[in-house]
Structure formats: structure tokens, C-alpha cells
Amino acid sequence: MIKFKHIRSRIAFTFLTVVVAIQLAGLIPLKYALVKHANTLAEDQIDVGQRVFVSLLQHNTQSLKQATQVLAADFAFREAVATNDAETIESALESYQGRIRAQIAFYISNDENLVVGTSDAKAILKSLDARQAIIQSNAGTLQFDIVDDKPYQLITVPVKAPETIGWIVMGFAVDSQLASQIKQLTHLDVTFVQKTNVKNWQLVSSTADKALSNLLLKTVADLYRQRLTLHSVDLNDETYHLKIRALHETPDEALLVVLQGSVAPFTQDLNILFKVMLVLTLIGVGIFAVLIWYVSRKTTEPIAELVKDADKIAMGDYETEIQVSSTDEVGYLAKAMNGMREAVLQRSLRIQRLAFNDELTGLYNRLAFNQGVHQAISTHADSQQKLSVIVINIHRFKPINQTLGRDFGDDLLRHVGQVLKQHVLSEKDMVARLDADEFAVLLQQTDQAKATRYADKIQQVFEQPVSVQGQAIDVRTGIGIALYPDHGMDEEALLNHAETALQESRAKKSPWIVYNTALEIDQSETLTLISDLKQAIQHDQLLLYIQPKIDITTRRAVGGEALIRWVHPEKGMIFPDQFIPFAEQTGVISDITNWMLLRACQVLADFQKQGLRLSLAVNLSTRDLNNMELPAQITHLLSSHGLEPKALKLEITEGSLMQDPERAELVVKKLAAMGLHLAIDDFGTGYSSLAYLRQLPVQELKIDRSFVMFMDKNSGDASIVKSTIDLAHNLGLMVVAEGIENEYVLNQLARLGCNEGQGYFIGKPMPEKDFSIWLQRWEGQNEIEIDIGDDLSFAINPLEADPQPSDPFKLDNI
Amino acid sequence: MAWTTLQRRCLVALLLALTSHGIMAADVTVMVTDAGGKPVTDAVVAFYDSKTPAVNPNAAGKIIQKNKMFNPKVTVVQTGTSINFPNEDSVRHHVYSFSPAKKFELKLYSGVPTNPVPFDQAGVVTLGCNIHDSMVGYIYVVDTPFFAKTDDKGKAILKLNDGQYTYQAWLPGQNKPAAEQKITIEGVTEVKIPIP
């Protein structure tokens, strides 16, 4: 099968094939008919020629007969005959023979007693069957004979006195003269051939050229033998039709006349006719081809248009309506495609709505926001206009959600979204919810001044408690601002930088922060740090810090949290949040954890030597929790240092559990089985539920410092802390509070039943060697001022304290 | 058939009676028929005997040319008879004969030629007209007084005496007798001549 790229090619090809086939079907029989016709014409010519030939001979015979009859009727001749006057007869015959140009002349009497011939004829008289001639003459047939090896036509006329008394016979040679005479009339070549009892077939005379006539001779002989009278023969690339007629035949002798006509003159004319037909056919096919092409094009053009339209739809252009111009099948198809396009458009719009909208708030989602920023950047690219991306985060949304209910949380988010939306600067500005409690705002054509004004406005709004479901609640926000093009050339960079600024805003408790490069750790610096870090472990550049922890009820020291510091030979002191994330990513964290565990065990061994029953808590990272070898390593460490398992506490963040929960659970269960004390760190910042934690063999919950720090000023925070403590106790967990910065909070926690606590009020993270000094001082202090008053809450001002985070080892530290 | 003596005697007596009257000429009817038994018209019959001398009656006959035909077409005459050829047509005729029995020529004439043509020699004389090829006539010149020409019923009547004869029968246009035979005429009134 032939494959066509276009329908019109297929149509054109099919029809053209049919047309050419029809034309061929016509032309081939035409050619055949023309050849046949030429042959028929040639045969007709031969037939006509033969009739002409016969009638010519008859005519000749008639006139010769009449001429001869004149002699026969002559009275004097008859008298000579009657009186047997041979001499007179002979002379009369001679004179007549000359007059009618006969070659033979003789008289034969009825009873054959008297035979008189002219001198020429005398010799041949012997071989002549005179009686036969006379009989034939009476029969009225043409009469030929071969006399003395020469063919003659014989004319026989009776001599009457008044009854027939004898016969005059005149003989006329069958020669080239006769042949050419016939040719003139018939336009056919004439050949006489004869056979005698003496000689085989021989040419008598011919109007055709010698070569041809000689070639004919043999053919004719064969044909005569087969008694064929009509035949066509190919000679010298030409077809000849032959008509053979016997003029005289006896068993021994034969005289034949052959009329030959060439087909060529007829085929010539017919060939011209055929060529004309062929040319006309070609022209016809050409015209038809053009017409077919035109018609098929006309037919398939609308389809091609539809294909273009379908391509457009395939490219995602659902907006352009397909023009329906015709009412035929193509029109229906176009209509159907339009319907399809409409349906796809509606569906894609719905999908878009789902894909780009946040269902909860009705705001855009992250994806839509990214696209919006992208689009805004591309339209702003030329105009030198700035635009700003603002990321807003609600502090402590998680506990609000958990304690006040999900419905409440949802309403709060909707409310915040509305507030953000109400204050945008123009119609084109976008507000999106990126994450649970994180919103983003795109302000078009805004410089830094306008952006910060917007941030201030939001800040102001939330200074008043928000009323949701009839409850007033304080909403605290962090705001990070990034500007295009100053802080990033694409949506990703802008959003990342805005988030970095947001982190900073939360960390510094500023209402908002505009991004600046100082917020970032230099990437190249980071890379250097990673390689340096590996060396740091080997070269003992790491330091173990300990933040003390007390029993809130008794205010006695129970131990501390082991923390790490890195003293870089060039950069000086480096805090964990600057290298722990990279250590996590590169896997160096395992070495760090090992180092920490070892150092913690050494310190605990020291405590044991001094008779102090203190514990140390070490933080485990995600990687550590996935390390199946960890339990064995810890067992080894504990036994080699002669320590009880409960002396070592391990702190796990919610996030680290979530990475590979099954594996983590396995490791955690092993550790718990070993009798180690496990704690959930930073509770309230992650998303794990208490129900999940209940399944884990943990003994302790550490409430994040962000809830604890301001619980003295914020009733909401206080209630969250309270409900968390209650929940934990209900689950049989002990609760440790972080971020205790004054005695009021300490007392508050004591009232709420919190088990242990740590914070600047108790003690900042300190080098391991300073811990014993703190311990002596704290224990002593507690012995003297067992009931510390509220006034002392200001003894340590948090703002004057070391600005570094109290718990810098934590990854998601604020 | 067994003949009784009486019957034989009676027949002999009858024959004798006839013979006694045989000197007297009697009419004999001759019937000429062709091979198919059909009567032949215009056949010439002649009876020869050795006794009867040729009688030349010097009689004259005539053959009229009318409607470009010889009338009668066939004529039988005894040797020595002269025949005239009166022309009753409005056209002229040129009557001739190349026959060996009598060659003559009456050059273009009309009316009655002055001299009749004598036919002295027995034989067939074929008459023609040089002007009109279709005119053919025959004169049979016989050397006996007993001759006749058959009518349209093939019959001819001759007066013959009893005796020995040789008869000849001629058909028109033939140079030789078609039949020739000896015959005895004794009280015979009818002779049948079949032509083979």
C-alpha cells in the first residue's frame, strides 16, 4: 500500500489512476482497432483490386473478342475458311494479329481437319490443347494457358457460316505490360508466377521490386500448395496482404496472379490518428489532474483548517473559537470540536482553580503565587519598576490549632488572609497561603518604602486581639520582605529570600525584616566550612557546652543539655546553626553525634567520680535515628565508661522522626529497651500529634521556648503551655520547659506542674569546665534563697543576655 | 407365340395379296423420334432404292425470306431442283452458302432474284445471310424421289412401293444423316425411325 501524507493526495491519486486506467482501456483497444482497421482497409483494397483486376480482364477479353469477331464475321475470311484456303486464312490471321497486338493467332476448323496458324504460333500449336480452349471459351470463363513456357490469355471466337464451322484463337501474353496496367488501376503490385511440368515455380513478371517479388515467390508457392487465397506476410518490416488467384491450373501447371498491398499507407494515417488521440488523452488527463487536485484541495482544505485548530487546542489554546463556516460534515466536525474545546476549557479552568487556589482560604496557593510572581517579573522586566514579595507567618499557630480546635484555626487563617487582602495596594496584587500558617503577598510596582508601609499596616492591625468565633486572640506575625530586582531575579529567589527575612524577623522579634545578603551565609564559605568541619573533629576544635537543667519543684540541678561549639582557627567561635544543617546534609553529623556522645559519657563518668547523680541530654539528628548501629554504639560507650543507661538522655525532634518513621521507630524502641531516657524536643513547633507520640517509648516532652518565654505576658501562651503539660501528664510523660528567662515564669511553671526546666534564668550554655562552678553556685544559692522572690525575676535581663540562642544546637531554632 | 398351320397359311395368303397389289404406290407414315422418344420436327427422311431412277421433275421451289428468317427453314428437294429466294422483307438480304453441295451467293437484293438457284448435287446446303447472322436455313438435296419432312408431330407421309430401301434421316443443322438403315417395305404403312 502507498502511504499518503494528505487525504487530497490519496483522492487525487485514486481518481487519476482510474482516469488513466480508463484512458488506457480506451486507447489500447483503439490502437488494436486501428491496426485491425488498417488491415481491413488493406484487405478491402486487395479485394477491390481483385475485382478490378477481374473486371479489367473481362473487359479486355470482351474488347479483344469483339475485335476478333470482326475477323470471324468477315465474309471474305469466311469464304476462305469455307474453301479451305489455308494461305488466305493465314495471311488474314497475321494481319489481324498485328492489328490487335496478339502474340498468337490461329484458326481451327470445327472438325479439326483444318488448323492454320501464324508463323509465330506454329511452333506452339503442338502444345496447345485447342479443343480445351474452345470448350472453355464456350463456358465463358477467362482463359489462360501456358504455351511453350509462356503464359497467355486466350481469346476464342467462332467462325460461322452461318453455323459455327471453326474457331479463331488469339493469344495475348501475360507480361509486365498487363501487370502494370492492372497496377495503374488498382494501386496494387501485381505479380504473375507460374509453374509448368518442366520448370518449378518461377516469376513471370511483377510490378514490385525484384527482391520483394523473389521473396514473394516462395511464400506464394507455399500458399498455393495450401490452397490459401488470402494471406498477410511480413517483408522488410512491412506487412503485405496477398491475394492469390489461379488463372490457369492443371495437375502439372499453374499460372497465378498475386495482388499485393502494403498495410503501411493505412497504418500511417491511423498512426497519426492514434497519436492525436494520445495527445488529446494526455491533455485530458492533465486537465483532469488539475481539476482533481483543485477539487480534492477544496474538499480537504477545511479539514486541514480543522487540523490547525486542533493543533492549537493541543498547544493549550482553548480560548480561540473554531470558525464554523460550512454546514456539511466538516462543519459538524468543527462544531463537535468546538464543544470539545469548550468542555476542555471548562475543565482546565476548574483544574486550574483547584491547582492554583487554596481551598481553605480561597486565596492563591504556592503554585499560583509562584506563577504570579513570575508573570509580574516578566512584565516588570522592561519597566524598571520594583515589586515586592512579602512572606507573613503566624507565630504559634500549631498550638492554637491544637488547643482551640481546627475549626478555630481555619477561621483564624481565613481572617488573616482577609486582613492581608484588604490592605493590598492595587487590584493586581496577590495574596496566597503558602503553607499551614504562612502567607505570601505580591505587591506590584512597590519600592521598599511602600512594602514596609504595608508590613507596618499589617503589624498595626494585629496589635489588636483578633476576634474569632467570639474569642479574642493575640496574633503575632513575622514578616519577611524581598524586592525585585534588588533581592532576586526570579520568583524562587524572591520567595526564598523573603522567607530568610521572615526567619530573621522571627528570630529578632522584629515586626518585619527586609532581606539583605548579610542574612545569608556565604555559599563558598559554607563549602569551606564543610571541609573544615571534618578537620575540626579530628583536630579537636569542637567544644562541649552544657546548659544546666533543674527540677522545677525542688529547684535542684538534675543535669544539663549537651551542646556543641566550634572554635574555628580563623573565624573564631561558630554556632551550631551555622554548620549543623550542612553537617546533616553531608553526613558529617554522625561523626559529630559520636563525638558528642563520647564527650557526654566522659563528663558523666566525671560526675559519677565526684559522686554527683546528674544526667546529660544529647540531641540526635534524623540520620542518627536511621542508623541501626547507633544502639550498639551507645551500649558500648555506656559500658566502657561504667555508666547507667538512665544517665544519658537522648533528645529527638518531631521532624527527625517523620523522615523515615518506621526505621526511626525501630531505632527508638531499641534505645528505649536499653533503658535510655528519650525526650521529644521542641514540642509544639512540629506537626506530630500527641496520639502518635504516645506510641513511642518516650518519657519526656520538651515544650518549645517560644511558648514559654512570654507566657508571663501572654495568656494564650500560658494556656497552651498549661494544656500541653496536662496532656503530657495524662500520657504519663514528664515535661521539660525551655526558655525560662525569669523567676515568674519559673514559678508559673511550678504551679502548672511542669517537671523540669532550663533557660537563661537558670543558666546559659557554658563550657563543660564551668559547669561545676555553676553547680556549686546554684546549689549554694538555692540553699540560701530557697524561696526566691518575684523581684529577682529581673536579676537577669534577657535582653542584656548573650544574644545567641539559648539552644543553638537545634535545627529549627528561632 | 406358336403359330398354327392355319394361321400361317392365312398370313402367307395375306402377304401374297399385298404383294400382288405392291406395284401400286402406297402411303407410308414415317415417325421420327429422338432418344427420348419425342417426335422430331423438321427432320428430313429420304428412302433410296436401287430400281427407281431419279426423276428430275425440273420442278422449282422457293425459300422466302421473311421477318429475317428463311421460310421454310428446312427444305428438301430432289437433285436438279432450282430454288428461288424471294425477299419479302423491307430490308435487303445477302443470301449465301459455303456448303460443298452448293456454293452460291445472292448479293444484296430485295424482291425476287431474277434467277433461281439450281441444286444439282446431293448434300446439305446451309443457308446464311451475310447481313443477318441469325438467319439460318437448310436445304437437303436428295438423289431420290422418296423424301419428306416431318411435321410438328414428327410425322411424314411418303408414297412408297413395296421393296427394298435404305432410308436416311437428317436433323436440321447436321451435315451427316442422323440415322441410316436398310428397310423392306411390304404392306407396311408405318415406319418408326428413332434417332440415337
HADDOCK unambig.tbl for C-alpha pairs under 7 A between the chains (distance, minus, plus):
assign (segid A and resid 75 and name CA) (segid B and resid 130 and name CA) 6.95 0.50 0.50
assign (segid A and resid 79 and name CA) (segid B and resid 98 and name CA) 6.73 0.50 0.50
assign (segid A and resid 82 and name CA) (segid B and resid 98 and name CA) 5.59 0.50 0.50
assign (segid A and resid 161 and name CA) (segid B and resid 98 and name CA) 6.84 0.50 0.50
assign (segid A and resid 161 and name CA) (segid B and resid 128 and name CA) 6.45 0.50 0.50
assign (segid A and resid 162 and name CA) (segid B and resid 128 and name CA) 5.02 0.50 0.50
assign (segid A and resid 162 and name CA) (segid B and resid 133 and name CA) 6.25 0.50 0.50
assign (segid A and resid 162 and name CA) (segid B and resid 136 and name CA) 6.30 0.50 0.50
